[in-house]
Each structure stands twice: as structure tokens, then as C-alpha cells.
Amino acid sequence: MARRNDHSPEQLRALTLTTVTAFLEQQPAADLSLRQAAKLVGYSAGTLINLFGSYSYLLLALNGHTMDEMSGDLSAAMDQASTAKDKLRAMAEQYLAFAQQHPHRWRLVFEHRLAEGETLPDWQQQRIDRLLALVEECMLPLYPDASTTEIQLKIRTVWASVHGIVHLTLEDKLFAKPAISGKALIDDLLTRYLPA
């Protein structure tokens, strides 16, 4: 593919993320390659490598874009609730809804592994921390006397449990007869795990 200079680096980055996001709304990441992404964007694979650093970092940038969208959705859901428990429940249910609405993008966030020798950039760690901070915001009022270690354990227990429910719901691996919804499992988890 011939070199193009139609876009600034910032514009090309935005175009690439928008284009690949649209692809992942229809197809899984396993169906995407660097060459295909370049073709979809209309630039060479080398141009995308120069822009992102590697195909792996391109996917990581896409995950960052997805996490920003997810964080916004979770925050908006929390804002609709009044109590800490209701905020946590709203956030967990929105997490499930996001995964169901954008399954390929949601899976990529958790399935993507950096290539050997690549390190997680600070900007991505900040996104992870921001998501966990939303859970912490809901849980701190529920456990006012908990130590930092205890609250961190509780935050990750809830997050891991909700994530597992979402994953199994998305993969249709709950194997319950009669069927149980992910929302019902989330409600049961939070009702039983959180203090009265």
C-alpha cells in the first residue's frame, strides 16, 4: 500500500481507533490482523507500526479507548443511584450490559497479552486504577472500619466475582436449569456479600 499523508498523527490515531472499534463491534479480535487493520484504515501496516509502536500496542490503545467508554458508562450508572450499595449494584449491572452490548471489545480488554518484552504503559495502568477506584468509591462507605488491606481484598473480591459472572454469562457457561440471568447472579452476590 502506498504511503499517505492525508492525516496528522493525531488524526490517524483517532481514525485507526474508530475504524478498528467499528470492526470489533461486528467481529472478534481473532479475525483482525495488522494487515487487515491497515487496509481498513487505508494506510500501510508500517505506518500503523510507526504510529503505535507495534500491533500489540495498537490493540492496547484500542483497549484504552474501550476502558474509557466503559468507565464513563459505569460512572453514569452510579450517578443514578443514591446509596453506596445501589451505586455498586448499578455499576455491576452496567458492566454486564456493556459486555453484552460490545462482547468482542470487552473480551479483547481481558484477553489481550502484550508481546514479550513489552511493558504496560502508565496510561493503561491509570485506566485500570480508575475502574477499581469506582468500586472503591462504592465500598468504602460500607466498610468504614476496614483496614487498607481489608478494603483492597473486598474490592478485588467483588470485582473478580462480578467479572466472573459477566464472563460466564457472555460465554453462556452458567449451565443452570432453569436458566439464571447474569443480573440475578450479580444481585445475589451483592445481597449476600455486602453488609446489611
C-alpha positions as CSV (number, residue, x, y, z in Angstrom):
1,M,0.0,0.0,0.0
2,A,1.4,3.4,-0.9
3,R,2.3,5.9,1.7
4,R,-0.3,8.5,2.5
5,N,-0.1,11.8,4.4
6,D,-3.8,12.7,4.4
7,H,-3.9,12.9,8.3
8,S,-1.8,14.2,11.1
9,P,-0.6,11.6,13.6
10,E,-3.4,12.5,16.0
11,Q,-6.0,12.3,13.3
12,L,-4.6,9.0,12.0
13,R,-4.6,7.6,15.6
14,A,-8.3,8.6,16.1
15,L,-9.2,7.2,12.6
16,T,-7.5,3.9,13.4
17,L,-9.2,3.5,16.8
18,T,-12.6,4.4,15.4
19,T,-12.2,2.1,12.4
20,V,-10.9,-0.9,14.4
21,T,-13.6,-0.3,17.1
22,A,-16.3,-0.5,14.3
23,F,-14.7,-3.7,13.1
24,L,-14.8,-5.2,16.6
25,E,-18.5,-4.3,17.0
26,Q,-19.1,-6.9,14.4
27,Q,-16.3,-9.4,14.5
28,P,-13.9,-10.8,17.2
29,A,-10.3,-9.7,17.5
30,A,-9.1,-13.1,16.3
31,D,-10.4,-12.1,12.9
32,L,-8.3,-9.0,12.8
33,S,-4.6,-8.6,11.8
34,L,-2.3,-5.7,11.4
35,R,-2.5,-6.0,7.7
36,Q,-6.3,-6.0,7.8
37,A,-6.4,-3.1,10.2
38,A,-4.1,-1.1,7.8
39,K,-6.3,-2.0,4.9
40,L,-9.4,-0.8,6.8
41,V,-7.8,2.5,7.7
42,G,-6.3,2.9,4.2
43,Y,-2.7,3.2,5.3
44,S,0.2,0.8,5.3
45,A,0.9,-1.6,8.1
46,G,4.3,0.1,8.6
47,T,2.6,3.4,9.1
48,L,0.4,1.9,11.9
49,I,3.5,0.3,13.5
50,N,5.3,3.7,13.4
51,L,2.2,5.3,15.0
52,F,1.5,2.8,17.7
53,G,4.9,1.1,18.1
54,S,3.6,-2.4,17.5
55,Y,0.4,-4.3,16.6
56,S,0.2,-5.3,20.3
57,Y,0.3,-1.6,21.4
58,L,-2.3,-0.7,18.8
59,L,-4.6,-3.3,20.4
60,L,-3.7,-1.9,23.8
61,A,-4.6,1.6,22.7
62,L,-7.9,0.2,21.5
63,N,-8.4,-1.3,24.9
64,G,-7.7,2.0,26.5
65,H,-10.4,3.6,24.3
66,T,-12.8,0.8,25.3
67,M,-12.0,1.2,29.0
68,D,-12.6,5.0,28.8
69,E,-16.0,4.3,27.3
70,M,-16.7,1.7,29.9
71,S,-15.6,3.9,32.8
72,G,-17.9,6.7,31.5
73,D,-20.9,4.2,31.4
74,L,-20.2,2.9,34.9
75,S,-19.9,6.4,36.3
76,A,-23.1,7.4,34.7
77,A,-24.9,4.4,36.1
78,M,-23.5,5.1,39.6
79,D,-24.7,8.7,39.4
80,Q,-28.3,7.5,39.0
81,A,-28.2,5.7,42.4
82,S,-28.1,7.2,45.9
83,T,-26.7,4.7,48.4
84,A,-23.3,3.0,48.2
85,K,-25.0,-0.4,47.7
86,D,-27.2,0.8,45.0
87,K,-24.3,2.5,43.2
88,L,-22.3,-0.7,43.3
89,R,-25.3,-2.7,42.0
90,A,-25.9,-0.2,39.2
91,M,-22.2,-0.2,38.3
92,A,-22.1,-4.1,38.2
93,E,-25.3,-4.3,36.1
94,Q,-23.8,-1.7,33.7
95,Y,-20.6,-3.7,33.5
96,L,-22.7,-6.7,32.4
97,A,-24.7,-4.6,30.0
98,F,-21.5,-3.2,28.4
99,A,-20.1,-6.6,27.9
100,Q,-23.3,-7.8,26.3
101,Q,-23.5,-4.8,24.0
102,H,-19.8,-4.9,23.0
103,P,-18.7,-8.5,23.5
104,H,-15.7,-8.5,21.2
105,R,-14.3,-5.3,22.5
106,W,-14.9,-6.4,26.1
107,R,-13.2,-9.7,25.6
108,L,-10.2,-8.0,24.0
109,V,-9.6,-5.9,27.1
110,F,-9.1,-9.1,29.1
111,E,-7.7,-11.5,26.5
112,H,-5.0,-9.3,25.0
113,R,-1.5,-10.0,26.2
114,L,1.5,-7.8,25.5
115,A,4.3,-9.3,23.4
116,E,7.4,-10.5,25.3
117,G,9.5,-7.5,26.3
118,E,6.6,-5.0,26.0
119,T,5.6,-3.3,29.2
120,L,2.2,-1.9,30.3
121,P,2.3,1.8,29.7
122,D,1.4,4.2,32.6
123,W,-1.7,5.4,30.7
124,Q,-3.2,1.9,30.7
125,Q,-2.4,1.3,34.3
126,Q,-4.1,4.6,35.1
127,R,-7.3,3.3,33.3
128,I,-7.2,0.1,35.4
129,D,-6.8,2.1,38.6
130,R,-9.7,4.4,37.6
131,L,-12.0,1.4,37.2
132,L,-11.0,-0.1,40.5
133,A,-11.4,3.4,42.1
134,L,-15.1,3.3,41.1
135,V,-15.5,0.1,43.0
136,E,-13.6,1.5,46.0
137,E,-15.8,4.6,46.0
138,C,-18.9,2.4,46.5
139,M,-17.3,0.1,49.0
140,L,-15.5,2.4,51.4
141,P,-18.8,3.7,53.0
142,L,-19.9,0.1,53.5
143,Y,-16.7,-0.8,55.5
144,P,-15.7,2.3,57.4
145,D,-13.6,0.4,59.9
146,A,-11.8,-1.8,57.4
147,S,-8.0,-1.5,57.1
148,T,-6.5,-0.6,53.7
149,T,-5.5,-4.3,53.2
150,E,-9.1,-5.5,54.1
151,I,-10.8,-3.0,51.8
152,Q,-8.4,-3.8,48.9
153,L,-9.3,-7.5,49.4
154,K,-13.0,-6.8,49.4
155,I,-12.8,-4.5,46.3
156,R,-11.0,-7.2,44.3
157,T,-13.3,-10.0,45.6
158,V,-16.3,-8.1,44.4
159,W,-14.7,-7.1,41.1
160,A,-13.4,-10.6,40.4
161,S,-16.8,-12.1,41.2
162,V,-18.8,-9.7,39.1
163,H,-16.2,-10.2,36.3
164,G,-16.6,-13.9,36.5
165,I,-20.4,-13.7,36.4
166,V,-20.2,-11.4,33.3
167,H,-17.7,-13.7,31.6
168,L,-19.7,-16.9,32.2
169,T,-22.9,-15.1,31.1
170,L,-21.3,-13.9,27.9
171,E,-19.9,-17.3,27.1
172,D,-23.2,-19.0,28.0
173,K,-21.4,-21.2,30.5
174,L,-23.7,-20.9,33.6
175,F,-25.2,-24.3,32.8
176,A,-28.2,-23.6,35.1
177,K,-31.6,-25.3,34.7
178,P,-33.8,-23.3,34.7
179,A,-31.7,-20.6,33.2
180,I,-30.3,-17.9,35.6
181,S,-29.5,-14.4,34.3
182,G,-26.2,-12.7,35.0
183,K,-28.2,-9.9,36.5
184,A,-29.8,-12.3,39.0
185,L,-26.4,-13.7,40.0
186,I,-25.0,-10.2,40.5
187,D,-27.9,-9.3,42.6
188,D,-27.5,-12.4,44.7
189,L,-23.7,-11.9,45.1
190,L,-24.1,-8.3,46.3
191,T,-27.0,-9.1,48.5
192,R,-25.1,-11.9,50.3
193,Y,-21.6,-10.4,50.3
194,L,-22.3,-6.8,51.3
195,P,-23.2,-5.8,54.8
196,A,-26.9,-5.3,55.6
